[in-house]
Amino acid sequence: MYFVPEVFGVHDFGKKVDQKYVDVCCEMYGLRKTVCCQEFQGLAQLLKPDLHSPTTAYDALELNRELLKLIDEYME
């Protein structure tokens, strides 16, 4: 239905766009390879030397909790 709307009697709402506009949108709003700044990565590595990047939202939440706990302990 998506690729041949005329077969199903529906309207094709697709619009042709220049590839450069697609590239700009991907650059501005696409997934970024850098998920946090280098300073934060350095701090996190100091607090938790065995640090691994999280692969799920739950892992990221747990890592955040661990880092906050380590910061609190350091500040005491």
PyMOL Python script that loads the backbone (N, CA, C, O; Angstrom):
from pymol import cmd

cmd.read_pdbstr("""\
ATOM      1  N   MET A   1       0.829  -1.185   0.000  1.00  0.00           N
ATOM      2  CA  MET A   1       0.000   0.000   0.000  1.00  0.00           C
ATOM      3  C   MET A   1       0.878   1.254   0.000  1.00  0.00           C
ATOM      4  O   MET A   1       0.522   2.258  -0.617  1.00  0.00           O
ATOM      5  N   TYR A   2       2.002   1.202   0.677  1.00  0.00           N
ATOM      6  CA  TYR A   2       2.879   2.359   0.757  1.00  0.00           C
ATOM      7  C   TYR A   2       3.537   2.663  -0.585  1.00  0.00           C
ATOM      8  O   TYR A   2       3.651   3.823  -0.981  1.00  0.00           O
ATOM      9  N   PHE A   3       3.967   1.617  -1.277  1.00  0.00           N
ATOM     10  CA  PHE A   3       4.721   1.814  -2.506  1.00  0.00           C
ATOM     11  C   PHE A   3       3.844   1.929  -3.754  1.00  0.00           C
ATOM     12  O   PHE A   3       4.279   2.492  -4.759  1.00  0.00           O
ATOM     13  N   VAL A   4       2.641   1.416  -3.708  1.00  0.00           N
ATOM     14  CA  VAL A   4       1.733   1.481  -4.862  1.00  0.00           C
ATOM     15  C   VAL A   4       0.325   1.890  -4.396  1.00  0.00           C
ATOM     16  O   VAL A   4      -0.595   1.073  -4.438  1.00  0.00           O
ATOM     17  N   PRO A   5       0.153   3.119  -3.961  1.00  0.00           N
ATOM     18  CA  PRO A   5      -1.141   3.546  -3.418  1.00  0.00           C
ATOM     19  C   PRO A   5      -2.270   3.488  -4.447  1.00  0.00           C
ATOM     20  O   PRO A   5      -3.427   3.267  -4.089  1.00  0.00           O
ATOM     21  N   GLU A   6      -1.936   3.687  -5.720  1.00  0.00           N
ATOM     22  CA  GLU A   6      -2.977   3.689  -6.756  1.00  0.00           C
ATOM     23  C   GLU A   6      -3.670   2.337  -6.873  1.00  0.00           C
ATOM     24  O   GLU A   6      -4.839   2.271  -7.252  1.00  0.00           O
ATOM     25  N   VAL A   7      -2.963   1.265  -6.552  1.00  0.00           N
ATOM     26  CA  VAL A   7      -3.559  -0.069  -6.600  1.00  0.00           C
ATOM     27  C   VAL A   7      -4.683  -0.191  -5.572  1.00  0.00           C
ATOM     28  O   VAL A   7      -5.657  -0.909  -5.799  1.00  0.00           O
ATOM     29  N   PHE A   8      -4.554   0.496  -4.460  1.00  0.00           N
ATOM     30  CA  PHE A   8      -5.529   0.400  -3.376  1.00  0.00           C
ATOM     31  C   PHE A   8      -6.523   1.563  -3.373  1.00  0.00           C
ATOM     32  O   PHE A   8      -7.350   1.676  -2.469  1.00  0.00           O
ATOM     33  N   GLY A   9      -6.437   2.426  -4.388  1.00  0.00           N
ATOM     34  CA  GLY A   9      -7.365   3.534  -4.502  1.00  0.00           C
ATOM     35  C   GLY A   9      -7.185   4.606  -3.437  1.00  0.00           C
ATOM     36  O   GLY A   9      -8.148   5.261  -3.037  1.00  0.00           O
ATOM     37  N   VAL A  10      -5.960   4.779  -2.984  1.00  0.00           N
ATOM     38  CA  VAL A  10      -5.692   5.808  -1.980  1.00  0.00           C
ATOM     39  C   VAL A  10      -4.756   6.860  -2.568  1.00  0.00           C
ATOM     40  O   VAL A  10      -4.154   6.651  -3.621  1.00  0.00           O
ATOM     41  N   HIS A  11      -4.643   7.977  -1.887  1.00  0.00           N
ATOM     42  CA  HIS A  11      -3.828   9.088  -2.360  1.00  0.00           C
ATOM     43  C   HIS A  11      -2.395   8.957  -1.849  1.00  0.00           C
ATOM     44  O   HIS A  11      -2.169   8.594  -0.695  1.00  0.00           O
ATOM     45  N   ASP A  12      -1.452   9.249  -2.700  1.00  0.00           N
ATOM     46  CA  ASP A  12      -0.045   9.254  -2.316  1.00  0.00           C
ATOM     47  C   ASP A  12       0.295  10.634  -1.766  1.00  0.00           C
ATOM     48  O   ASP A  12       0.342  11.611  -2.514  1.00  0.00           O
ATOM     49  N   PHE A  13       0.530  10.713  -0.459  1.00  0.00           N
ATOM     50  CA  PHE A  13       0.846  11.987   0.176  1.00  0.00           C
ATOM     51  C   PHE A  13       2.348  12.256   0.201  1.00  0.00           C
ATOM     52  O   PHE A  13       2.795  13.238   0.793  1.00  0.00           O
ATOM     53  N   GLY A  14       3.122  11.387  -0.440  1.00  0.00           N
ATOM     54  CA  GLY A  14       4.566  11.582  -0.488  1.00  0.00           C
ATOM     55  C   GLY A  14       4.920  12.824  -1.283  1.00  0.00           C
ATOM     56  O   GLY A  14       4.178  13.236  -2.174  1.00  0.00           O
ATOM     57  N   LYS A  15       6.048  13.411  -0.959  1.00  0.00           N
ATOM     58  CA  LYS A  15       6.495  14.609  -1.657  1.00  0.00           C
ATOM     59  C   LYS A  15       7.974  14.440  -1.981  1.00  0.00           C
ATOM     60  O   LYS A  15       8.766  14.050  -1.123  1.00  0.00           O
ATOM     61  N   LYS A  16       8.327  14.730  -3.188  1.00  0.00           N
ATOM     62  CA  LYS A  16       9.721  14.648  -3.611  1.00  0.00           C
ATOM     63  C   LYS A  16      10.480  15.830  -3.018  1.00  0.00           C
ATOM     64  O   LYS A  16      10.029  16.973  -3.088  1.00  0.00           O
ATOM     65  N   VAL A  17      11.645  15.535  -2.430  1.00  0.00           N
ATOM     66  CA  VAL A  17      12.485  16.594  -1.869  1.00  0.00           C
ATOM     67  C   VAL A  17      13.916  16.384  -2.339  1.00  0.00           C
ATOM     68  O   VAL A  17      14.325  15.276  -2.687  1.00  0.00           O
ATOM     69  N   ASP A  18      14.646  17.458  -2.338  1.00  0.00           N
ATOM     70  CA  ASP A  18      16.046  17.413  -2.723  1.00  0.00           C
ATOM     71  C   ASP A  18      16.841  16.692  -1.636  1.00  0.00           C
ATOM     72  O   ASP A  18      16.600  16.915  -0.450  1.00  0.00           O
ATOM     73  N   GLN A  19      17.767  15.846  -2.015  1.00  0.00           N
ATOM     74  CA  GLN A  19      18.559  15.060  -1.071  1.00  0.00           C
ATOM     75  C   GLN A  19      19.317  15.945  -0.090  1.00  0.00           C
ATOM     76  O   GLN A  19      19.544  15.545   1.052  1.00  0.00           O
ATOM     77  N   LYS A  20      19.713  17.146  -0.520  1.00  0.00           N
ATOM     78  CA  LYS A  20      20.476  18.010   0.397  1.00  0.00           C
ATOM     79  C   LYS A  20      19.621  18.404   1.602  1.00  0.00           C
ATOM     80  O   LYS A  20      20.157  18.583   2.696  1.00  0.00           O
ATOM     81  N   TYR A  21      18.298  18.545   1.426  1.00  0.00           N
ATOM     82  CA  TYR A  21      17.420  18.869   2.549  1.00  0.00           C
ATOM     83  C   TYR A  21      17.289  17.677   3.498  1.00  0.00           C
ATOM     84  O   TYR A  21      17.205  17.847   4.715  1.00  0.00           O
ATOM     85  N   VAL A  22      17.272  16.498   2.942  1.00  0.00           N
ATOM     86  CA  VAL A  22      17.239  15.288   3.768  1.00  0.00           C
ATOM     87  C   VAL A  22      18.523  15.202   4.587  1.00  0.00           C
ATOM     88  O   VAL A  22      18.481  14.894   5.778  1.00  0.00           O
ATOM     89  N   ASP A  23      19.652  15.470   3.959  1.00  0.00           N
ATOM     90  CA  ASP A  23      20.942  15.422   4.652  1.00  0.00           C
ATOM     91  C   ASP A  23      20.999  16.440   5.783  1.00  0.00           C
ATOM     92  O   ASP A  23      21.489  16.134   6.870  1.00  0.00           O
ATOM     93  N   VAL A  24      20.503  17.644   5.535  1.00  0.00           N
ATOM     94  CA  VAL A  24      20.495  18.687   6.565  1.00  0.00           C
ATOM     95  C   VAL A  24      19.625  18.257   7.743  1.00  0.00           C
ATOM     96  O   VAL A  24      20.022  18.421   8.897  1.00  0.00           O
ATOM     97  N   CYS A  25      18.447  17.710   7.463  1.00  0.00           N
ATOM     98  CA  CYS A  25      17.554  17.248   8.534  1.00  0.00           C
ATOM     99  C   CYS A  25      18.193  16.122   9.338  1.00  0.00           C
ATOM    100  O   CYS A  25      18.102  16.102  10.565  1.00  0.00           O
ATOM    101  N   CYS A  26      18.834  15.192   8.652  1.00  0.00           N
ATOM    102  CA  CYS A  26      19.501  14.095   9.351  1.00  0.00           C
ATOM    103  C   CYS A  26      20.622  14.619  10.234  1.00  0.00           C
ATOM    104  O   CYS A  26      20.817  14.132  11.347  1.00  0.00           O
ATOM    105  N   GLU A  27      21.354  15.602   9.746  1.00  0.00           N
ATOM    106  CA  GLU A  27      22.454  16.171  10.511  1.00  0.00           C
ATOM    107  C   GLU A  27      21.934  16.922  11.738  1.00  0.00           C
ATOM    108  O   GLU A  27      22.512  16.837  12.821  1.00  0.00           O
ATOM    109  N   MET A  28      20.837  17.657  11.553  1.00  0.00           N
ATOM    110  CA  MET A  28      20.307  18.467  12.649  1.00  0.00           C
ATOM    111  C   MET A  28      19.520  17.656  13.674  1.00  0.00           C
ATOM    112  O   MET A  28      19.611  17.918  14.874  1.00  0.00           O
ATOM    113  N   TYR A  29      18.748  16.675  13.209  1.00  0.00           N
ATOM    114  CA  TYR A  29      17.816  15.993  14.096  1.00  0.00           C
ATOM    115  C   TYR A  29      18.034  14.490  14.215  1.00  0.00           C
ATOM    116  O   TYR A  29      17.339  13.823  14.981  1.00  0.00           O
ATOM    117  N   GLY A  30      18.975  13.961  13.477  1.00  0.00           N
ATOM    118  CA  GLY A  30      19.221  12.527  13.515  1.00  0.00           C
ATOM    119  C   GLY A  30      19.928  12.119  14.794  1.00  0.00           C
ATOM    120  O   GLY A  30      20.271  12.958  15.626  1.00  0.00           O
ATOM    121  N   LEU A  31      20.138  10.832  14.936  1.00  0.00           N
ATOM    122  CA  LEU A  31      20.837  10.335  16.114  1.00  0.00           C
ATOM    123  C   LEU A  31      22.267  10.834  16.105  1.00  0.00           C
ATOM    124  O   LEU A  31      22.973  10.736  15.102  1.00  0.00           O
ATOM    125  N   ARG A  32      22.670  11.360  17.222  1.00  0.00           N
ATOM    126  CA  ARG A  32      24.031  11.866  17.332  1.00  0.00           C
ATOM    127  C   ARG A  32      24.941  10.774  17.862  1.00  0.00           C
ATOM    128  O   ARG A  32      24.551   9.984  18.722  1.00  0.00           O
ATOM    129  N   LYS A  33      26.145  10.741  17.344  1.00  0.00           N
ATOM    130  CA  LYS A  33      27.108   9.743  17.797  1.00  0.00           C
ATOM    131  C   LYS A  33      27.654  10.100  19.172  1.00  0.00           C
ATOM    132  O   LYS A  33      27.965   9.210  19.964  1.00  0.00           O
ATOM    133  N   THR A  34      27.774  11.388  19.465  1.00  0.00           N
ATOM    134  CA  THR A  34      28.251  11.832  20.767  1.00  0.00           C
ATOM    135  C   THR A  34      27.056  12.027  21.668  1.00  0.00           C
ATOM    136  O   THR A  34      26.222  12.899  21.422  1.00  0.00           O
ATOM    137  N   VAL A  35      26.965  11.222  22.709  1.00  0.00           N
ATOM    138  CA  VAL A  35      25.801  11.293  23.580  1.00  0.00           C
ATOM    139  C   VAL A  35      26.016  12.193  24.785  1.00  0.00           C
ATOM    140  O   VAL A  35      25.050  12.590  25.436  1.00  0.00           O
ATOM    141  N   CYS A  36      27.267  12.523  25.096  1.00  0.00           N
ATOM    142  CA  CYS A  36      27.548  13.480  26.161  1.00  0.00           C
ATOM    143  C   CYS A  36      28.924  14.095  25.921  1.00  0.00           C
ATOM    144  O   CYS A  36      29.721  13.593  25.128  1.00  0.00           O
ATOM    145  N   CYS A  37      29.178  15.190  26.623  1.00  0.00           N
ATOM    146  CA  CYS A  37      30.427  15.912  26.391  1.00  0.00           C
ATOM    147  C   CYS A  37      31.628  15.152  26.959  1.00  0.00           C
ATOM    148  O   CYS A  37      31.486  14.292  27.828  1.00  0.00           O
ATOM    149  N   GLN A  38      32.790  15.487  26.455  1.00  0.00           N
ATOM    150  CA  GLN A  38      34.021  14.802  26.866  1.00  0.00           C
ATOM    151  C   GLN A  38      34.324  15.023  28.340  1.00  0.00           C
ATOM    152  O   GLN A  38      34.849  14.133  29.009  1.00  0.00           O
ATOM    153  N   GLU A  39      33.992  16.219  28.853  1.00  0.00           N
ATOM    154  CA  GLU A  39      34.247  16.505  30.262  1.00  0.00           C
ATOM    155  C   GLU A  39      33.457  15.555  31.161  1.00  0.00           C
ATOM    156  O   GLU A  39      33.985  15.030  32.141  1.00  0.00           O
ATOM    157  N   PHE A  40      32.179  15.340  30.812  1.00  0.00           N
ATOM    158  CA  PHE A  40      31.360  14.431  31.603  1.00  0.00           C
ATOM    159  C   PHE A  40      31.872  12.999  31.491  1.00  0.00           C
ATOM    160  O   PHE A  40      31.904  12.266  32.480  1.00  0.00           O
ATOM    161  N   GLN A  41      32.267  12.608  30.294  1.00  0.00           N
ATOM    162  CA  GLN A  41      32.806  11.262  30.124  1.00  0.00           C
ATOM    163  C   GLN A  41      34.056  11.065  30.976  1.00  0.00           C
ATOM    164  O   GLN A  41      34.250  10.004  31.570  1.00  0.00           O
ATOM    165  N   GLY A  42      34.903  12.092  31.033  1.00  0.00           N
ATOM    166  CA  GLY A  42      36.116  12.018  31.858  1.00  0.00           C
ATOM    167  C   GLY A  42      35.780  11.907  33.331  1.00  0.00           C
ATOM    168  O   GLY A  42      36.389  11.113  34.047  1.00  0.00           O
ATOM    169  N   LEU A  43      34.811  12.697  33.796  1.00  0.00           N
ATOM    170  CA  LEU A  43      34.381  12.641  35.190  1.00  0.00           C
ATOM    171  C   LEU A  43      33.801  11.268  35.517  1.00  0.00           C
ATOM    172  O   LEU A  43      34.130  10.675  36.545  1.00  0.00           O
ATOM    173  N   ALA A  44      32.948  10.774  34.646  1.00  0.00           N
ATOM    174  CA  ALA A  44      32.338   9.469  34.863  1.00  0.00           C
ATOM    175  C   ALA A  44      33.400   8.373  34.903  1.00  0.00           C
ATOM    176  O   ALA A  44      33.296   7.444  35.704  1.00  0.00           O
ATOM    177  N   GLN A  45      34.407   8.469  34.060  1.00  0.00           N
ATOM    178  CA  GLN A  45      35.488   7.479  34.031  1.00  0.00           C
ATOM    179  C   GLN A  45      36.301   7.533  35.318  1.00  0.00           C
ATOM    180  O   GLN A  45      36.758   6.498  35.802  1.00  0.00           O
ATOM    181  N   LEU A  46      36.491   8.741  35.884  1.00  0.00           N
ATOM    182  CA  LEU A  46      37.205   8.857  37.160  1.00  0.00           C
ATOM    183  C   LEU A  46      36.405   8.232  38.297  1.00  0.00           C
ATOM    184  O   LEU A  46      36.962   7.564  39.169  1.00  0.00           O
ATOM    185  N   LEU A  47      35.097   8.455  38.278  1.00  0.00           N
ATOM    186  CA  LEU A  47      34.239   7.927  39.339  1.00  0.00           C
ATOM    187  C   LEU A  47      34.062   6.418  39.243  1.00  0.00           C
ATOM    188  O   LEU A  47      33.982   5.722  40.255  1.00  0.00           O
ATOM    189  N   LYS A  48      34.002   5.930  38.022  1.00  0.00           N
ATOM    190  CA  LYS A  48      33.724   4.506  37.803  1.00  0.00           C
ATOM    191  C   LYS A  48      34.633   4.016  36.672  1.00  0.00           C
ATOM    192  O   LYS A  48      34.240   4.022  35.505  1.00  0.00           O
ATOM    193  N   PRO A  49      35.860   3.589  37.027  1.00  0.00           N
ATOM    194  CA  PRO A  49      36.830   3.195  35.995  1.00  0.00           C
ATOM    195  C   PRO A  49      36.368   2.064  35.073  1.00  0.00           C
ATOM    196  O   PRO A  49      36.797   1.997  33.921  1.00  0.00           O
ATOM    197  N   ASP A  50      35.507   1.182  35.561  1.00  0.00           N
ATOM    198  CA  ASP A  50      35.034   0.071  34.730  1.00  0.00           C
ATOM    199  C   ASP A  50      33.767   0.436  33.953  1.00  0.00           C
ATOM    200  O   ASP A  50      32.955  -0.429  33.627  1.00  0.00           O
ATOM    201  N   LEU A  51      33.616   1.697  33.668  1.00  0.00           N
ATOM    202  CA  LEU A  51      32.422   2.227  33.009  1.00  0.00           C
ATOM    203  C   LEU A  51      32.245   1.677  31.595  1.00  0.00           C
ATOM    204  O   LEU A  51      33.184   1.643  30.799  1.00  0.00           O
ATOM    205  N   HIS A  52      31.013   1.246  31.304  1.00  0.00           N
ATOM    206  CA  HIS A  52      30.636   0.818  29.957  1.00  0.00           C
ATOM    207  C   HIS A  52      29.410   1.615  29.551  1.00  0.00           C
ATOM    208  O   HIS A  52      28.546   1.887  30.384  1.00  0.00           O
ATOM    209  N   SER A  53      29.322   1.988  28.299  1.00  0.00           N
ATOM    210  CA  SER A  53      28.167   2.740  27.818  1.00  0.00           C
ATOM    211  C   SER A  53      26.912   1.889  27.925  1.00  0.00           C
ATOM    212  O   SER A  53      26.925   0.711  27.568  1.00  0.00           O
ATOM    213  N   PRO A  54      25.824   2.483  28.417  1.00  0.00           N
ATOM    214  CA  PRO A  54      24.569   1.728  28.526  1.00  0.00           C
ATOM    215  C   PRO A  54      24.001   1.419  27.150  1.00  0.00           C
ATOM    216  O   PRO A  54      24.194   2.173  26.197  1.00  0.00           O
ATOM    217  N   THR A  55      23.300   0.301  27.066  1.00  0.00           N
ATOM    218  CA  THR A  55      22.708  -0.090  25.787  1.00  0.00           C
ATOM    219  C   THR A  55      21.188   0.011  25.797  1.00  0.00           C
ATOM    220  O   THR A  55      20.550  -0.077  24.748  1.00  0.00           O
ATOM    221  N   THR A  56      20.608   0.195  26.981  1.00  0.00           N
ATOM    222  CA  THR A  56      19.153   0.341  27.084  1.00  0.00           C
ATOM    223  C   THR A  56      18.846   1.537  27.971  1.00  0.00           C
ATOM    224  O   THR A  56      19.723   2.043  28.670  1.00  0.00           O
ATOM    225  N   ALA A  57      17.610   1.981  27.939  1.00  0.00           N
ATOM    226  CA  ALA A  57      17.192   3.089  28.789  1.00  0.00           C
ATOM    227  C   ALA A  57      17.320   2.706  30.260  1.00  0.00           C
ATOM    228  O   ALA A  57      17.716   3.526  31.090  1.00  0.00           O
ATOM    229  N   TYR A  58      16.987   1.469  30.575  1.00  0.00           N
ATOM    230  CA  TYR A  58      17.103   1.012  31.966  1.00  0.00           C
ATOM    231  C   TYR A  58      18.561   1.032  32.420  1.00  0.00           C
ATOM    232  O   TYR A  58      18.856   1.478  33.529  1.00  0.00           O
ATOM    233  N   ASP A  59      19.473   0.554  31.576  1.00  0.00           N
ATOM    234  CA  ASP A  59      20.900   0.581  31.908  1.00  0.00           C
ATOM    235  C   ASP A  59      21.383   2.018  32.114  1.00  0.00           C
ATOM    236  O   ASP A  59      22.186   2.279  33.010  1.00  0.00           O
ATOM    237  N   ALA A  60      20.903   2.939  31.301  1.00  0.00           N
ATOM    238  CA  ALA A  60      21.283   4.345  31.435  1.00  0.00           C
ATOM    239  C   ALA A  60      20.786   4.908  32.762  1.00  0.00           C
ATOM    240  O   ALA A  60      21.500   5.655  33.430  1.00  0.00           O
ATOM    241  N   LEU A  61      19.566   4.550  33.141  1.00  0.00           N
ATOM    242  CA  LEU A  61      19.020   5.000  34.415  1.00  0.00           C
ATOM    243  C   LEU A  61      19.844   4.461  35.578  1.00  0.00           C
ATOM    244  O   LEU A  61      20.166   5.196  36.512  1.00  0.00           O
ATOM    245  N   GLU A  62      20.180   3.191  35.521  1.00  0.00           N
ATOM    246  CA  GLU A  62      20.991   2.590  36.582  1.00  0.00           C
ATOM    247  C   GLU A  62      22.375   3.234  36.658  1.00  0.00           C
ATOM    248  O   GLU A  62      22.884   3.489  37.749  1.00  0.00           O
ATOM    249  N   LEU A  63      22.974   3.492  35.516  1.00  0.00           N
ATOM    250  CA  LEU A  63      24.288   4.150  35.494  1.00  0.00           C
ATOM    251  C   LEU A  63      24.180   5.543  36.094  1.00  0.00           C
ATOM    252  O   LEU A  63      25.051   5.962  36.856  1.00  0.00           O
ATOM    253  N   ASN A  64      23.122   6.259  35.756  1.00  0.00           N
ATOM    254  CA  ASN A  64      22.910   7.596  36.312  1.00  0.00           C
ATOM    255  C   ASN A  64      22.812   7.525  37.837  1.00  0.00           C
ATOM    256  O   ASN A  64      23.411   8.337  38.541  1.00  0.00           O
ATOM    257  N   ARG A  65      22.063   6.562  38.334  1.00  0.00           N
ATOM    258  CA  ARG A  65      21.928   6.394  39.794  1.00  0.00           C
ATOM    259  C   ARG A  65      23.283   6.081  40.440  1.00  0.00           C
ATOM    260  O   ARG A  65      23.623   6.632  41.487  1.00  0.00           O
ATOM    261  N   GLU A  66      24.043   5.200  39.809  1.00  0.00           N
ATOM    262  CA  GLU A  66      25.363   4.849  40.340  1.00  0.00           C
ATOM    263  C   GLU A  66      26.282   6.066  40.389  1.00  0.00           C
ATOM    264  O   GLU A  66      26.962   6.304  41.388  1.00  0.00           O
ATOM    265  N   LEU A  67      26.294   6.835  39.298  1.00  0.00           N
ATOM    266  CA  LEU A  67      27.169   8.010  39.250  1.00  0.00           C
ATOM    267  C   LEU A  67      26.748   9.050  40.280  1.00  0.00           C
ATOM    268  O   LEU A  67      27.603   9.654  40.927  1.00  0.00           O
ATOM    269  N   LEU A  68      25.433   9.273  40.444  1.00  0.00           N
ATOM    270  CA  LEU A  68      24.967  10.229  41.444  1.00  0.00           C
ATOM    271  C   LEU A  68      25.350   9.779  42.852  1.00  0.00           C
ATOM    272  O   LEU A  68      25.726  10.602  43.687  1.00  0.00           O
ATOM    273  N   LYS A  69      25.256   8.488  43.113  1.00  0.00           N
ATOM    274  CA  LYS A  69      25.648   7.958  44.422  1.00  0.00           C
ATOM    275  C   LYS A  69      27.140   8.165  44.644  1.00  0.00           C
ATOM    276  O   LYS A  69      27.551   8.562  45.735  1.00  0.00           O
ATOM    277  N   LEU A  70      27.953   7.905  43.632  1.00  0.00           N
ATOM    278  CA  LEU A  70      29.403   8.096  43.744  1.00  0.00           C
ATOM    279  C   LEU A  70      29.759   9.564  43.958  1.00  0.00           C
ATOM    280  O   LEU A  70      30.673   9.881  44.719  1.00  0.00           O
ATOM    281  N   ILE A  71      29.046  10.445  43.294  1.00  0.00           N
ATOM    282  CA  ILE A  71      29.286  11.888  43.484  1.00  0.00           C
ATOM    283  C   ILE A  71      28.929  12.286  44.909  1.00  0.00           C
ATOM    284  O   ILE A  71      29.677  13.018  45.556  1.00  0.00           O
ATOM    285  N   ASP A  72      27.774  11.800  45.406  1.00  0.00           N
ATOM    286  CA  ASP A  72      27.385  12.095  46.786  1.00  0.00           C
ATOM    287  C   ASP A  72      28.431  11.603  47.778  1.00  0.00           C
ATOM    288  O   ASP A  72      28.780  12.314  48.720  1.00  0.00           O
ATOM    289  N   GLU A  73      28.934  10.383  47.568  1.00  0.00           N
ATOM    290  CA  GLU A  73      29.955   9.831  48.453  1.00  0.00           C
ATOM    291  C   GLU A  73      31.232  10.667  48.404  1.00  0.00           C
ATOM    292  O   GLU A  73      31.874  10.891  49.431  1.00  0.00           O
ATOM    293  N   TYR A  74      31.591  11.121  47.222  1.00  0.00           N
ATOM    294  CA  TYR A  74      32.801  11.931  47.063  1.00  0.00           C
ATOM    295  C   TYR A  74      32.648  13.275  47.770  1.00  0.00           C
ATOM    296  O   TYR A  74      33.612  13.794  48.333  1.00  0.00           O
ATOM    297  N   MET A  75      31.441  13.838  47.744  1.00  0.00           N
ATOM    298  CA  MET A  75      31.209  15.161  48.325  1.00  0.00           C
ATOM    299  C   MET A  75      31.136  15.126  49.849  1.00  0.00           C
ATOM    300  O   MET A  75      31.234  16.173  50.489  1.00  0.00           O
ATOM    301  N   GLU A  76      30.966  13.949  50.441  1.00  0.00           N
ATOM    302  CA  GLU A  76      30.872  13.851  51.917  1.00  0.00           C
ATOM    303  C   GLU A  76      32.207  14.062  52.582  1.00  0.00           C
ATOM    304  O   GLU A  76      32.301  14.012  53.808  1.00  0.00           O
TER     305      GLU A  76
END
""", "prot")
cmd.dss("prot")
cmd.show_as("cartoon", "prot")
cmd.util.cbc("prot")
cmd.orient("prot")
